[in-house]
Amino acid sequence: MSQLLRVQCFTVSRDGFGAGEGQSLARPFGHVDPADLVSWAGDTASWVNRTEPGGTRGLDDHLTRDYPRGIGAEIMGRNKFGPQRGPWADHEWQGWWGDTPPFHTPVFVLTHHPRPSFTLADTTFHFLTATPAEALARARQAAGGQDVRLGGGVATIRAFLDADLVDTLHIAIAPIDLGRGERLWRDPRELTDRFHLEAVPSPSGVTHLLFWRR
Amino acid sequence: MSQLLRVQCFTVSRDGFGAGEGQSLARPFGHVDPADLVSWAGDTASWVNRTEPGGTRGLDDHLTRDYPRGIGAEIMGRNKFGPQRGPWADHEWQGWWGDTPPFHTPVFVLTHHPRPSFTLADTTFHFLTATPAEALARARQAAGGQDVRLGGGVATIRAFLDADLVDTLHIAIAPIDLGRGERLWRDPRELTDRFHLEAVPSPSGVTHLLFWRR
């Protein structure tokens, strides 16, 4: 099988927002409490950031298991990496994730502003000024034959969808409305001209949307 | 995490039967058409027996992906391996699966009748006269730190449940009634004293039951 480009475990609100307004160092998701979006994932046994034993092993867990599996590289937008805009003022900021980021692969950060690569534990961040197609080619090369995860945020997913480069998406719908922020879609059926769509309600309250190409 | 004992992608009818009556060489599932039970799995992109490209990538596929992943050995009952009863009349029968069985790990077949091990492609079959606990210890040793899959059939799963050795179960309920055959349960809620249970209906018509220990 060829190397897929996959969105995994990306959560949006019922009204389609993946993050709120007003991102800052203290509020990576802007006005939204991140737990309102992503606690479904954090509660599972397999979530990559889990540090303690335990966790659920139901449907949600079956989906968080696929987050790292078969993935050899990630592509993310600059504002998944950090809240800065414009040229990099300093290089001390190394992402939201501390000394051991949960990616464990090369990560390609899309930005218009050059910056040297660096490594934290087993994750190396590269900074690219590139079109989606160029970034995907680089990430595939780095992925050692495995798939590439498209990490978000919303603008990055939209750009790769617009370029028709995405093979599968797993989007979780959290049971909240945000009203404003970074919007992925008005309605998930916008994508069904190009993708099959299954909607699977979970006992946790989220609904998992699974898209794959027609 | 310790090595789990997992049932994966085992299908039963609505009335709890995993196979029909009258198993024979020509009818591994007895009076039941196997497709009525397992076509949900065969339709997915990730099913281990798939030989052609294509297949669905929705909920069912997320579950078939877990069939091989993280598994280092399988335990099965004798009548998953073949229809024979009593001492092995000959050693020409090497299972239902042809030259390349879909297991790709050591497989431990529980039987009261000794038989030498043999290897087909990357699957080695061992024949054990052992209690469930003894068989699990052997399989764990062979699994190289990975989990062990409990492959069935029904009597084997029941024996390991009775010995309280099973950590997680994924059982698919196919939308048919069989009336007779090999019965796993009268009602899945028989297990909820020991296991959490999530029931997840799939668009394909099966309902996935996910059990994990309380």
Interface residues (C-beta under 8 A of the other chain):
Chain A: M1 A45 P53 T56 R57 G58 L59 H62 L63 R65 D66 R69 T168 H196 E198 V200 S202 P203 H208 L210 W212
Chain B: M1 A45 P53 T56 R57 G58 L59 H62 L63 R65 D66 R69 T168 H196 E198 V200 S202 P203 H208 L210 W212
